Amino acid sequence: MPQSHETTTIDIDWTSCKGHGLCAELLPEHITLDEWGYPLVDGTPIPARTVKRARRAATDCPVLALKLAAR
């Protein structure tokens, strides 16, 4: 039976995001900020070695707008 190879990605809840920018500080290799301070996610899967920091970025978001998704 083939194994499932899940990847972790980042999703932004745009109805909640207020552009605080903390996510870009905690995960700069995957998130940058646009000219208004809102996050731009690079869309690449989060490597296993970075998932712990990605989880921290999601839980530390002041409005909990950052979500991790297993795909």
The 8 nearest C-alpha neighbors of each residue, nearest first, counted from 0:
[[1, 2, 3, 4, 5, 70, 6, 69],
 [2, 0, 3, 4, 5, 6, 70, 69],
 [3, 1, 4, 0, 5, 6, 70, 69],
 [2, 4, 5, 1, 0, 6, 70, 69],
 [5, 3, 2, 6, 70, 1, 69, 7],
 [6, 4, 70, 69, 3, 7, 2, 68],
 [5, 7, 70, 69, 44, 4, 8, 45],
 [6, 8, 69, 45, 68, 44, 70, 67],
 [7, 9, 44, 68, 67, 45, 69, 6],
 [10, 8, 67, 66, 68, 11, 65, 7],
 [9, 11, 66, 65, 67, 12, 8, 68],
 [10, 12, 65, 64, 13, 66, 9, 16],
 [13, 11, 64, 14, 15, 16, 65, 10],
 [14, 12, 16, 15, 11, 64, 17, 65],
 [13, 15, 12, 16, 64, 17, 11, 62],
 [16, 14, 64, 13, 12, 62, 17, 63],
 [17, 15, 13, 64, 18, 14, 12, 62],
 [16, 18, 19, 15, 37, 62, 13, 64],
 [19, 17, 37, 36, 20, 16, 38, 35],
 [18, 20, 21, 17, 36, 37, 61, 16],
 [21, 19, 18, 22, 23, 36, 37, 38],
 [20, 22, 24, 23, 19, 25, 60, 56],
 [23, 21, 25, 56, 24, 20, 26, 60],
 [24, 22, 27, 30, 26, 31, 21, 25],
 [23, 25, 21, 22, 27, 26, 20, 30],
 [24, 26, 22, 23, 56, 27, 21, 52],
 [25, 27, 23, 28, 24, 29, 22, 30],
 [28, 26, 23, 30, 29, 24, 31, 25],
 [27, 29, 26, 30, 31, 23, 41, 25],
 [30, 28, 27, 41, 40, 26, 31, 43],
 [31, 29, 40, 23, 27, 39, 26, 28],
 [32, 30, 39, 23, 38, 27, 40, 33],
 [33, 31, 38, 36, 37, 39, 34, 23],
 [32, 34, 36, 37, 35, 38, 39, 31],
 [33, 35, 36, 32, 37, 38, 31, 39],
 [36, 34, 33, 37, 32, 18, 38, 20],
 [37, 35, 32, 18, 33, 34, 20, 38],
 [36, 38, 18, 32, 33, 35, 20, 39],
 [39, 37, 32, 31, 30, 33, 40, 36],
 [38, 40, 31, 30, 32, 33, 41, 37],
 [39, 41, 30, 42, 29, 38, 31, 9],
 [40, 42, 29, 43, 30, 39, 31, 28],
 [43, 41, 40, 44, 8, 9, 29, 10],
 [42, 44, 41, 45, 8, 29, 40, 9],
 [45, 43, 8, 7, 6, 46, 42, 9],
 [44, 46, 7, 8, 50, 49, 43, 47],
 [47, 45, 49, 48, 44, 50, 7, 6],
 [46, 48, 50, 49, 45, 51, 7, 6],
 [47, 49, 46, 50, 51, 45, 52, 53],
 [50, 48, 46, 47, 52, 51, 45, 53],
 [51, 49, 53, 47, 52, 48, 54, 45],
 [50, 52, 54, 53, 49, 55, 48, 47],
 [53, 51, 55, 54, 50, 49, 56, 26],
 [52, 54, 50, 56, 55, 51, 49, 57],
 [55, 53, 57, 51, 52, 56, 50, 58],
 [54, 56, 52, 58, 53, 57, 59, 51],
 [55, 57, 53, 59, 22, 54, 58, 25],
 [58, 56, 65, 54, 55, 60, 59, 66],
 [57, 59, 55, 56, 60, 54, 63, 65],
 [58, 60, 56, 57, 55, 61, 63, 21],
 [59, 61, 63, 62, 57, 58, 56, 64],
 [62, 60, 63, 59, 19, 64, 58, 21],
 [61, 63, 64, 60, 15, 16, 17, 65],
 [64, 62, 60, 65, 61, 57, 58, 59],
 [65, 63, 12, 16, 15, 62, 11, 66],
 [66, 64, 57, 11, 63, 10, 12, 60],
 [67, 65, 10, 9, 57, 11, 68, 64],
 [68, 66, 9, 8, 10, 7, 69, 65],
 [67, 69, 8, 7, 70, 9, 66, 10],
 [70, 68, 7, 6, 5, 8, 67, 9],
 [69, 5, 6, 68, 7, 8, 4, 44]]
